[in-house]
Amino acid sequence: MNFVTHLECANCGERHDAGRPHGLCVKCQRPLWVKYDLAAVGKKFSKKDLAGRASSLWRYRELLPVMDPAKIVSLAETMTPLLAVNRIAGQMGVKNLLVKDESRLPTGSFKARGMAMAVTMANEFGIRRVAVPTAGNAGGAMAAYAARAGMEAYVFMPQDTPVINAKECWLAGAKTFYVNGLINDCGRIVGEGKTKKGWFDLSTLKEPYRIEGKKTMGLELAEQLDWELPDVILYPTGGGTGLIGMWKAFAELEQLGWLASSRKPRMISCQSDGCAPIATAFAKGERFAAKFENAATIASGVRVPVAVGDFMILDAVCASGGTAIAVPEQTIGPWMKKSISLEGLAICPETAVCFSALEMLLARGEIKPDERIVVFNTGAAQKYPEAVKEQLPLIDISHPVDWSKI
């Protein structure tokens, strides 16, 4: 049973019919929220009903927009684990540090959540051609789910996007193009193609359902922690859909009365100083972020110089009592290595940004050592071989092994 009542503009409040596909608000060209009859959900569905359901994002179906379960496009999206990282915690001097490892999802990143939902809804609406701009993982996820649904897919990515991401899209059958610009330039091409090529635009926040897929990160986290939310969540922020989606999830859970307390996490938006529009706007006390010029970072997922949902990210950060922070670019590689050498946990560059941010915020006293802290690992490190450049020693077998160098 579907409990969606309507779509609503996050900026001007304009109401939109949920029964047909939408992009941005027709009135102000800002993103749309999916709204539910939560009172009806509460009467029909309780926490106890989750027992026995499959461990996937679809277990929360009453809080999702799907109308016809037969139209779901799935690659068996699992609930992702929460890992205690005690050695890193010990080095940082904190008591309770957890990593939610989204790399376990199909296509190796959290983008699977949003694209599973967006492609499912496109499938319900009879859409057969989709397109997306990507800094990396979103393109691969969209291509895979579009292939699963039998849709035609187009992907546009900056020319310096990691080659693995490009190959992933191509192998999934998407028509894949490099663009000699940034992701906002790719987004412009996708926007222009809506009329010229007749595709549906699945760009971040330019359709309303990727948020609903990402929202399941917050639903899962709450359930895994027995409905007692953590004190702090550190999240790498590019387009910001995940941070926005989790904050929406927490609000819906509170309205349902499922949370153990009304306390919510402080949401920490983490960026590299190579591309930090949200952190810059937060520091200035502004609700909208200016374009970040000359954006450059090895954490390609946060290299988003213009975010259409900037005000939604900043609203969530401010409402939570959190912060937006930019970390030195040169800390990313060392944190990727430290995580796997200390914990065996291979993190993506975007998550390394979060660990660097945590280190900075602990030093400032903005996060306390006894707080429960969750960091999101949003993708598999193996998809970023260019992020860590290390020259390995060579053993020349034409000579005796020099054991002094081993």
N, C-alpha and C positions, 0 to 999 in steps of 0.2 A: 504493500500500500504506500502511495506517495503522499507526503504531507506538505508539499510546496504550495504556498499561497500565491506568491508573485515574485517578481524581481524588483529591486529598488536601487536607485542610484545612490552610491556612497557619498556623493557630493551634494546634489540638490534635492534628493529624496523622491524624484520622479518615479512613479510606479509603472512597471512594464509587465506585459502578459507573459507568464512562464510557459505558455503552450506553443511558442514558436521560437526559432533561433534569434539570438541577439548578439550584437557586438557591444560597443559602448553605449552609454545613455544617449537617446535621440535628442535630448534637450541641451546637455552641456558637455557631451563627449568625454565622460568620466566612467570608471568601472561600475559594474552592477553587483549587488549582493543577491544571493538566493535567500528568500525568506520562507520560514516554515511556521506551521501552526503547532507551536511547541506544547500548548495545552493539550491538543489532541494526541501528540506524540506521547506525552506523559501518561495519558489514560490507556494507550494501546501498548506501550513498550516500557520496560523497566530494566535496570541493570541486570537483574536475575535472568532476563531473557537472553543475555549474551552467552550464558553457559551452554556448551554443546555446539555452538556455531563454529563454522570454519574459521581458522585463525588468519583472516584476510581483511583487507579494508572494507570488503562488502558486508562484513558482520554488522556494520552500523547502518544498514540500509534504510532504516526509518529516518535517519538524519542526512540522507543523501537524496539527490534530485531525480534518480532513475525512476521512470514510470513503468517500463516494461522490462522485467528481469531477463526476458529472452533476448533483449538488445544489448545486454552487458558485453563489453569487449574486454576480456581478461587474459592475462598471461600468468595467472596464479600468484597474485600479489600477496606476499606473506606479511604477517605482523613482524616488524623488525625488532631485534633484541636490544635490551638495555645492558650495557657492559660496564662493570665497575673497573676503573683504571686506577688501581691503588698505588702503583709505583709513581705515576705522574702526579697523583694527588699528594703523595708523600713528599715529592720534590717541591711541590707548590705550597705545601703546608696546609692543605685543606682536608677535611674529614670525609666528605661524601661527594665524589665526582663520578658522574655517569656519562657514558656516550651512547646515544641512540644511533645504531649503525644502519643507515639507509642504503648502504652499498649492497645489501642482501636482496634488494628488490630487482625485478626484471629490468634488463638493460643497465644494471649496476648503479642506479642513482635514484634519489627521491623524485626525480622528474616523472618516474613511472606512475606515481600516485595521480598527479595532475592530468597527465595525458590519458591514463586509463579512463578517468571521468569525462574529460573533454571529448575524447573519441567516442565513448559510449553515448554521450548526449547527441553528438553529431550523427551517430548511427540511428538514434531514435528519431531524429528530425529528417532522416533520409538524405543527409549530405554525403556526397560520394567523392568530393575533391577537397583536400585540406592543405594548408600551407603554414609555415612557421619560420620566424627568424630565430637563430639560436647562437649562443656562445659556446655550445658544446652538447651537453647531455639532453637538453630538451628536444633537440632535433632527432637524436637517436631513439628516444622514447616515443616521440610522435610517429616516426617512420615505422617502428615495430608495431605499435598499436593500429596504425592505419593499415599495415599489411595484414594484421590479424582480422581486421574488419573488411578487407577487400576494397579499401579506398585508394584513390590516387593521391600521392603525397609529394609535396614540394618543400625543400629545405634550403634556406639561405643563411650562410655563416661567414663571419669575417675571415679573410684570407689566411690569417695566422692562427685560426682555431686548431687545436691539436688534431693531427692527422687521423688518429684513431676515431675521433668523433665523425669525421667526414666519411671514413670507410664504413663505419657502423650504419650511417644513413643510407649510403649507396647500396650496401649489402642487403638492407631491408627493402630495397626496391624504390626508395624515394628518388625523385629527380633532385639532385644535390648540386648546389652552386656555391662557389666562393665569391665573396664581394670584397673589393679593395676599400673597405671602410670598417666601421664599428657596428655593433648590433642594432643601433638605432637606424643606421643606413639600410641594414637588411630589413628592418621593420617597415621602413618607407616603401621598399620594393614590394613587400607582401601586401601592404595597404593599397598600393596602386594596382596590384594584380587582381584585387577582388572584382573589379569591373572588367579588366582586360582578359582575365583568364577564368573567371567564374569560380574561384576557390573560396573556401571559408577560412577566415583568419583565426588561427589558434594562438596568437601572440599572448604573452603574459598579461593577464588582466584585461585583454581586449575581447574576451568572452567570459561568461560568468562561472564556468564550471571547473576550471583548473583549481580555483580556490577551494572548491568543495572536495576535490581529491586530496589536496594538501592538508585540508582541515583534519583528515584522518590521522595525521601525525599527532595532533593534540588529543584526539579521542583515544588513540592507542596509549599515549603516554599517561593520561589520566587513569586508564584502566590498569596499566602495568604497575602503577604506584598506588593501587588500591584507592583511587579517587582523591588522593592527597597530592596536590600539585607541588612541584619543586619550588624552591625560593627564586632560582635564577635559571633562565634559558639563554644560551648563547647561540646565535643563529647567523650564518653567513648570508649577507643581503646583496642580491643583485636586483632582480625585479621585485623581490620581497613577498611573493605569493605565499610562501610557507609561513612566514612570521604572521602575516595578516590572517591566513587560514587558521592557524593555531589559536590566535586571540579570539577569532570568531567561535571556534570550537569551545573554548573555555566559557565564553558568555552563554552559549547555548546549554552547556552542561550545568552551569549555575542556575539558569532559568528552570531547568528540569529538576533541580534539587538533588543532583547526583554527587556533587562535590562534598568532600568531608568538611570543608570550611570555605568561607568566602574569599580567603586569601588567594591571590593569583601570582604567578611568577613575574618577576621583573624581566622584561624582554630586552635583550641586548642585541642590537643590530651591529654586525661586525663587517667591516670593509677594510680593504688595503688602502694605504695612502696613495696608491697609484690610480685608484678610482673610488672616490669617497663622496658622492653627492649627498647621500643621506646623512652621514656624519657631519659634513660641512653645514648642511641646513640645520641640523640639531644644535650644533655649537652656536649658531646665530639666532636660535630661537624661532626659526621660520617653519611654517607648515608645508611649504612647497619648496622643492629642491631645484636649484639652477643646474643646467647642464655642466657636467664635469669635463673640462677641456683636456685634450691630450691624454685620455684614459689609457693606462698601460699597466697590466699586472699578469703574473703567471697564473693567478687564480681566475681563470677565464669566466667562471660562473658569476663572479661579482663584478665583472667588467661591463657594467651597464651604466653608461654616463647619464642617461635620462630614463627615469622610471615613471610610467604612467600612473602607478599607484603610490607615488611618493608621499602624498598626504595621508594615505591609509597606513603606511608603514610608520610614519611619524606620529600619527594619532595613537596607534597601538603602543608604541614605545613610551610615549608620554603618559598615557592612561595607566600603564603598568608601573610607572615610577622607574622605568629602565633608562637606558642611554643608547646612543649611537656612537661608535668609536671607529677610528681608522688606525691600523697598525702599520709599522714599517714593513715595506715590501720585502726587505732582506731577511725578515724573521720567518718567512713562509717555508722555505726549503729546510732549514734546520728543524722546524717543528714536525715536518713530515717524517724526517729521519728519526727524531727523538721518539715519536709515538710508536713506530714499529720496532725500534730497538729496545724500548722499555716495556712495551705491552704486547708486541706482536700484532698491533692494530694498524693496518695500512689506511691512512687517512688521505683524503683529497686536499689540494691546496686551499680550498675554501674553508675546510675545517681547521687547517693549520692557522688560518687567520683568526679563528675563534679561540684557539689555545693561546695564541699570542695576546689576544684581547683580554682573556682571563688573567694572564700573567700581569698585564698592565693594570687592570682594575683591582686586583688583589694588592698590588703595590700602592695604589692610591687609597686603599681602604674602602672602595666602593662596593666590593664584595667581601663578605666576612668568611673566615676560614671554617666556621661551623655551619655554614649554610649548605643546603642540598642543591647541587649544581648539575645541570644537564647541558651537554654540548652535542650538537647534531653533526654526525659525519654524513654529509649529503651525497657522497659518491665514492666509487672505488678508486683508490690511488693508482691502480694499474692502468687507468685510462689517461694518465698524465705523465708519461715518461719524460717529457721535455721539462717538467717542473724541477727535477733534481738532476743536475749535470755533474756526474762524478766519473772521473777517468779511472777505470779499474786497472790494476797491475796485470801485466802479461807474463805468463811463464813460457819461455822459449824452449820447446822440447828438443831442439837440436843441441842443447847444452845441458850439463848436469844441473839438477835443481839446486838453486842457491837458497838453502834452508834458513839462512840468516835473515832473509827478506820476507819470510813467511811467519 
